[in-house]
Amino acid sequence: MSRKPKYFDRRFRLSLLHPKYWLTWFAILVLVLFGLMPAWFRDPIARQLSKLVLKIAAKPIAVARANLTTCFPEKSNADIEALIRDNVENFVMILLAQSELLVKSRQNIRNRVHLAGFEHVQQARAAGQPVIFIMPHVWGIEYAGLRLNLDLPMVSMAKAHKNDLFNWFNNRMRSSQGGNIYMREAGIRALLAELKQDNSFFYLPDEDLGPDKSVFAPFLGTTKATLPVVGRLAQAGNAQVMPVKIGYDQVKRQYQLSVMPAIAPEDMQGKENEAIALNKAVEQVILAYPEQYMWFLRVLKTRPEGEESIYN
């Protein structure tokens, strides 16, 4: 069995020119054109396109509505619908801009992403420690990763898509500042090896990976199944764990990225305590920009025994 690192292959292959990918090539061309546009011109177009998405994306919006209703039981139906509209608008706006991370300069990333709290990272680095950044699935996550990668050696991990061309394009963008992108099947051992080589990375603790080894902990207005592995990973890799939040400011046309202080190691002693600490960190990030979280994901799929699915 091969022991080679399971990175995504970023090399261009002639097979990506096959006619079955022509529609994908067209979509990439459109995204690149939008990425080259100035934000003042692109954002109003995205606003109009978001109205179309609201009309045709019935299933994802139904999932978002179920998540929001469960997480914010105090909000009215009108509040929920307004949040969904804002969420879709931010999704389209950030999606159309994202190729700028690949086709524009490093300075453009610095200009577009205002970074605060980097002193926490510098303190960890001065102590000889890498960082595990905690960030849930938010629309601006690619901007956060690449902005930090300008000043910090980093790797990442991503789920493979069925479309090889999309995989190639997406991971060319994600690795454009030098960080390798692991396939998910590389597992925790690959990340631990990277920590020991002084590389930092993002860990996304909000994904629902099923009941096996997960722990239920409070989360916003409900409970959530969370996989508590970060504490042991940080301990084994001598890393600090820092939540990160990012949001797009439509007025300034700039992303606001903040690294928060490290979670105390003692707060993650034991699976239950770690699940609570991780969910609190995720809450902090979401509540900073609730309209920019990926609410269409089934993050509450696993429910406590006897409780019906919220997605029925």
matplotlib code that plots the C-alpha trace (Angstrom):
import matplotlib.pyplot as plt

x = [0.0, 1.3, 2.4, 2.6, 0.7, -2.9, -2.8, -5.1, -3.2, -2.8, -1.1, -3.0, -3.9, -5.0, -7.9, -9.4, -10.1, -12.5, -15.9, -17.7, -16.0, -16.8, -19.8, -17.6, -14.9, -17.6, -18.7, -15.0, -14.6, -17.7, -16.3, -12.9, -14.5, -16.5, -13.3, -11.5, -14.3, -14.0, -16.3, -18.3, -19.4, -19.8, -21.7, -24.9, -25.0, -24.7, -27.6, -29.9, -28.8, -29.5, -33.2, -33.2, -31.4, -34.1, -36.7, -35.0, -33.1, -36.1, -34.5, -31.4, -33.6, -35.9, -32.9, -31.7, -35.2, -35.2, -31.7, -32.5, -35.9, -34.2, -31.2, -33.1, -36.5, -36.9, -36.9, -40.2, -41.0, -40.3, -36.9, -36.0, -37.1, -35.1, -32.0, -32.4, -32.5, -29.4, -27.7, -28.4, -27.3, -24.0, -23.5, -23.9, -21.8, -18.9, -19.1, -18.9, -15.8, -13.9, -11.9, -10.0, -8.1, -6.5, -6.3, -5.4, -2.3, -1.3, -1.6, -5.2, -5.9, -4.3, -6.4, -9.6, -9.2, -8.6, -6.8, -7.1, -5.9, -2.8, -0.9, -2.4, -0.8, 2.5, 2.6, 2.0, 4.7, 7.1, 6.5, 7.3, 3.7, 1.6, -2.1, -5.3, -7.8, -11.4, -13.9, -17.3, -18.6, -19.0, -19.1, -15.8, -13.7, -11.5, -10.6, -9.7, -7.5, -5.6, -5.1, -3.6, -1.5, 0.2, 1.9, 1.8, 2.7, -0.6, -2.2, -5.9, -8.2, -11.2, -13.8, -13.4, -16.0, -17.2, -16.1, -12.3, -12.1, -13.8, -11.5, -8.5, -9.7, -10.9, -7.7, -5.5, -7.2, -6.9, -3.3, -2.3, -0.3, 1.7, -0.3, -1.0, -4.7, -5.2, -8.0, -10.3, -9.4, -5.9, -7.3, -6.2, -2.7, -1.9, -2.8, -0.9, 2.2, 1.8, 1.6, 4.8, 6.3, 5.2, 2.3, -1.0, -4.5, -8.2, -10.5, -14.2, -16.0, -19.6, -20.0, -22.4, -20.4, -23.0, -23.5, -20.4, -17.9, -19.9, -21.0, -24.1, -23.6, -25.5, -25.5, -27.4, -31.1, -30.7, -28.1, -25.6, -23.6, -19.9, -16.8, -14.3, -10.9, -9.2, -8.1, -6.1, -4.8, -3.6, -1.9, -0.2, 1.0, 1.8, -0.6, -2.8, -6.5, -7.9, -11.4, -11.5, -14.4, -14.8, -17.5, -18.0, -18.7, -20.8, -20.4, -16.5, -16.4, -13.9, -13.7, -13.2, -11.1, -10.4, -8.3, -9.6, -7.6, -6.7, -9.0, -7.5, -6.3, -8.1, -11.4, -11.0, -10.1, -12.6, -14.9, -17.9, -15.9, -14.3, -17.7, -19.0, -15.9, -16.0, -19.7, -19.2, -16.4, -18.7, -21.4, -19.1, -18.1, -21.7, -23.2, -20.7, -22.1, -25.2, -26.2, -22.9, -23.0, -23.8, -27.2, -28.1, -25.9, -27.6, -25.5, -28.2, -28.8, -27.9, -30.5, -30.7, -32.4, -36.2, -36.0, -37.3, -35.3, -35.8, -35.5, -38.6]
y = [0.0, 3.5, 5.7, 8.8, 11.9, 12.0, 15.5, 16.7, 16.7, 20.3, 19.5, 20.2, 17.1, 16.8, 14.7, 17.9, 19.1, 16.2, 17.4, 16.2, 19.1, 21.8, 23.1, 23.2, 25.1, 27.6, 28.0, 28.5, 31.1, 33.0, 32.8, 34.1, 37.0, 37.9, 37.5, 40.1, 42.6, 45.3, 44.7, 47.9, 46.6, 42.9, 43.1, 44.8, 42.0, 39.4, 41.1, 40.7, 37.1, 36.2, 36.9, 34.1, 31.7, 32.3, 31.2, 28.0, 26.7, 25.3, 22.3, 24.0, 26.9, 24.4, 23.0, 26.5, 27.3, 24.2, 25.0, 28.6, 27.8, 25.2, 27.3, 30.5, 29.6, 33.1, 34.6, 35.2, 33.8, 37.2, 37.3, 33.9, 34.7, 38.0, 36.1, 33.6, 36.4, 37.9, 34.5, 33.8, 37.3, 36.9, 33.4, 34.7, 37.8, 35.8, 32.9, 35.3, 37.0, 33.9, 33.3, 36.6, 34.5, 32.7, 35.2, 38.4, 39.3, 38.5, 42.2, 42.1, 39.4, 41.7, 44.7, 42.7, 41.0, 43.1, 40.9, 41.5, 39.4, 38.0, 38.8, 35.6, 33.6, 35.4, 34.5, 30.9, 30.9, 32.6, 29.7, 27.3, 26.1, 25.7, 26.6, 24.7, 27.3, 26.6, 27.8, 26.5, 26.4, 30.1, 31.6, 33.5, 30.6, 30.5, 34.1, 33.4, 30.5, 32.2, 35.4, 33.6, 31.5, 34.7, 35.0, 31.4, 28.0, 26.1, 23.0, 22.1, 19.2, 19.0, 16.6, 15.5, 16.5, 14.1, 16.6, 16.3, 19.6, 21.4, 19.6, 20.8, 24.4, 24.6, 23.1, 25.2, 28.2, 26.8, 26.0, 29.2, 30.4, 27.2, 25.1, 21.4, 20.3, 16.8, 14.5, 13.8, 10.1, 11.1, 11.3, 12.8, 11.2, 13.4, 16.5, 15.4, 14.9, 18.4, 19.9, 18.2, 19.8, 23.2, 23.7, 25.1, 24.3, 24.9, 22.4, 22.6, 21.2, 21.9, 19.1, 16.4, 13.1, 10.9, 9.4, 7.2, 8.8, 12.1, 13.8, 15.9, 19.4, 22.7, 24.6, 27.9, 27.1, 23.3, 20.5, 19.2, 16.1, 17.1, 15.0, 15.8, 15.1, 18.6, 18.5, 15.3, 16.4, 19.7, 18.0, 15.4, 18.1, 20.7, 23.2, 26.0, 26.0, 29.4, 30.3, 32.5, 34.6, 36.3, 38.3, 40.3, 44.0, 45.1, 48.8, 48.7, 45.8, 44.2, 41.0, 41.4, 38.5, 38.1, 35.5, 35.1, 34.0, 30.4, 28.0, 27.0, 23.3, 22.6, 23.5, 20.6, 17.9, 15.1, 14.5, 16.3, 19.4, 19.5, 19.2, 22.1, 24.2, 23.6, 24.4, 27.6, 28.6, 27.8, 29.9, 32.8, 32.7, 32.2, 35.0, 37.5, 37.1, 34.9, 35.8, 34.4, 30.8, 27.9, 27.2, 24.9, 22.2, 19.4, 20.2, 18.9, 15.6, 13.5, 14.0, 12.7, 9.3, 9.6, 13.0, 13.2, 14.7, 18.4, 18.0, 15.9]
z = [0.0, -0.9, 1.9, -0.2, 1.2, -0.1, -1.5, -4.2, -7.5, -8.7, -12.0, -15.2, -17.2, -20.8, -19.7, -18.2, -21.7, -22.4, -23.9, -20.7, -18.9, -21.4, -19.4, -16.3, -18.2, -19.2, -15.5, -14.5, -17.2, -15.9, -12.3, -13.4, -15.2, -12.1, -10.0, -12.2, -11.8, -9.2, -6.2, -6.7, -10.1, -9.2, -5.9, -7.3, -10.0, -7.2, -5.3, -8.3, -9.0, -5.4, -6.0, -8.7, -6.3, -3.7, -6.3, -7.6, -4.5, -2.7, -1.0, 0.4, 1.6, 3.3, 5.2, 6.1, 7.4, 9.6, 11.0, 11.7, 13.3, 15.6, 16.5, 17.0, 18.5, 19.7, 16.2, 14.3, 10.9, 9.4, 11.1, 9.8, 6.2, 6.3, 7.5, 4.7, 2.1, 3.6, 3.7, 0.0, -1.0, 0.8, -0.7, -4.3, -3.6, -2.1, -4.6, -7.6, -6.1, -5.0, -8.1, -7.3, -4.8, -7.7, -10.5, -8.6, -6.6, -3.0, -2.3, -3.4, -0.7, 1.9, 0.7, 0.6, 4.0, 7.1, 9.7, 13.4, 16.4, 14.6, 17.8, 19.2, 16.4, 16.8, 20.5, 19.7, 17.0, 19.4, 21.8, 19.0, 18.5, 15.4, 15.5, 14.9, 13.7, 14.6, 12.0, 11.0, 7.5, 6.7, 3.2, 3.6, 4.8, 1.7, 2.2, 5.8, 4.9, 2.1, 4.1, 7.0, 4.6, 3.5, 6.9, 8.2, 6.9, 6.5, 5.0, 4.6, 4.1, 1.7, 0.5, -3.1, -5.6, -8.3, -11.0, -11.5, -13.2, -10.4, -8.0, -9.9, -10.1, -6.5, -5.0, -7.3, -5.6, -2.1, -2.5, -4.4, -1.4, -1.0, 1.3, 0.4, 0.4, 1.7, 0.7, 3.6, 3.6, 4.6, 8.1, 11.4, 11.2, 8.2, 10.1, 13.1, 10.9, 9.6, 13.1, 13.9, 10.8, 12.1, 9.8, 11.0, 9.6, 9.9, 11.7, 10.9, 14.0, 13.0, 10.4, 11.6, 11.2, 12.7, 16.2, 16.2, 18.7, 18.7, 21.9, 22.3, 23.7, 23.8, 20.6, 20.2, 20.9, 20.7, 21.1, 18.5, 17.9, 17.9, 17.3, 20.1, 18.6, 18.5, 22.1, 21.7, 18.3, 19.8, 22.7, 20.5, 18.1, 20.7, 19.1, 20.3, 19.3, 18.2, 16.9, 13.8, 12.6, 9.2, 7.6, 4.4, 5.0, 2.0, 2.7, 2.9, 0.3, 2.6, 4.7, 8.4, 9.7, 13.4, 15.3, 18.8, 21.9, 22.2, 24.0, 27.3, 27.1, 30.4, 28.8, 26.5, 29.0, 28.5, 25.5, 27.0, 28.0, 24.6, 22.8, 24.9, 24.2, 20.5, 20.2, 22.2, 19.7, 16.8, 18.3, 18.7, 15.0, 13.8, 16.0, 14.7, 11.2, 11.4, 7.8, 6.5, 7.9, 5.5, 6.9, 4.0, 5.5, 7.5, 10.6, 13.0, 11.2, 14.2, 17.0, 20.6, 20.9, 20.5, 18.8, 15.3, 12.4, 12.0, 8.2, 7.7]

ax = plt.figure().add_subplot(projection="3d")
ax.plot(x, y, z, "-o")
ax.set_aspect("equal")
plt.show()
